[in-house]
Amino acid sequence: MAWKGQYQITKQLSKNIFAMVVYASVVDFCVADLSLPNGPAGYSCKKPSTVTENDFAYSGLVPGNTSNIIKAAVTPAFDAQFPGVNGLGISIARLDLAVDGVVPMHTHPGASEILVVIKGTICAGFISSFDNVIYLKTLNKGDVMVFPQGLLHFQINSGTTIALAYASFGSANPGLQITDFAFFKNNLPTELLAKTSFLDIAQIKKLKAVLGGTN
Ligand SMILES: *[C@@H]1O[C@H](CO)[C@@H](O)[C@H](O)[C@H]1NC(C)=O
């Protein structure tokens, strides 16, 4: 019995040592090596010995320039801007909306979003893919709203002052596709666009002229 007990202890010890070895080899982080391409699993990792505290902090979320057609600026801190979030499944962006500013209907193919309003008033909504139900809210300072992954959504400054919000994402690279840009900011032939969207040719040409689309 004594011999068996000893064997058990030895077995347990060697298990623990094995466990320690396994834990010691866990990768704590994978700071993006921006010199290599991004892929479905994110960027490749920088050599840990070259990683510093500066990889885990980002000072780029400064006020964006809202002098543009949408009177809005989205400033991302995704993996491409903020290498420290690579592999962690999170990221953040700053949203500045001038008076009358709008983030047009868009999707993030890769992540859900949670938005927190810091200043002003934002009307935000999303559309379900099942039955196309609209979920619409007016958000004031301190309010948050969540936008499920992949669903069409928008934000509008519905107040009389500038609005500021931050959006967090459940991916280091959530992606962004703005529907109007996808439709009207490329060379998809107008006849095909009319056929596939049921929009009038005149309306398509008007929006292509504004957004820089051709054909
Ligand atoms: C903001 O963008 C506009 C239009 O591109 C440009 O004319 C202006 O100089 C920019 N302002 C700043 C502060 O960069």
The ligand as a Tripos MOL2 file, in Angstrom:
@<TRIPOS>MOLECULE
LIG
   14    14     1     0     0
SMALL
NO_CHARGES

@<TRIPOS>ATOM
      1 C1        -10.7460   68.7880  -42.1570 C.3       1 LIG1
      2 O1        -11.0680   68.2950  -43.4430 O.3       1 LIG1
      3 C2        -11.2900   69.3350  -44.3790 C.3       1 LIG1
      4 C3        -11.7990   68.6670  -45.6540 C.3       1 LIG1
      5 O2        -10.9490   67.6280  -46.0780 O.3       1 LIG1
      6 C4        -10.0180   70.1140  -44.5910 C.3       1 LIG1
      7 O3        -10.2240   71.1500  -45.5160 O.3       1 LIG1
      8 C5         -9.5790   70.7030  -43.2410 C.3       1 LIG1
      9 O4         -8.3500   71.3340  -43.3880 O.3       1 LIG1
     10 C6         -9.4780   69.6120  -42.1990 C.3       1 LIG1
     11 N1         -9.2480   70.2180  -40.9020 N.am      1 LIG1
     12 C7         -8.2760   69.8240  -40.1040 C.2       1 LIG1
     13 C8         -8.1890   70.5260  -38.7890 C.3       1 LIG1
     14 O5         -7.4850   68.9550  -40.4190 O.2       1 LIG1
@<TRIPOS>BOND
     1     1     2 1
     2     1    10 1
     3     2     3 1
     4     3     4 1
     5     3     6 1
     6     4     5 1
     7     6     7 1
     8     6     8 1
     9     8     9 1
    10     8    10 1
    11    10    11 1
    12    11    12 1
    13    12    13 1
    14    12    14 2
@<TRIPOS>SUBSTRUCTURE
     1 LIG1         1 GROUP 0 **** ****
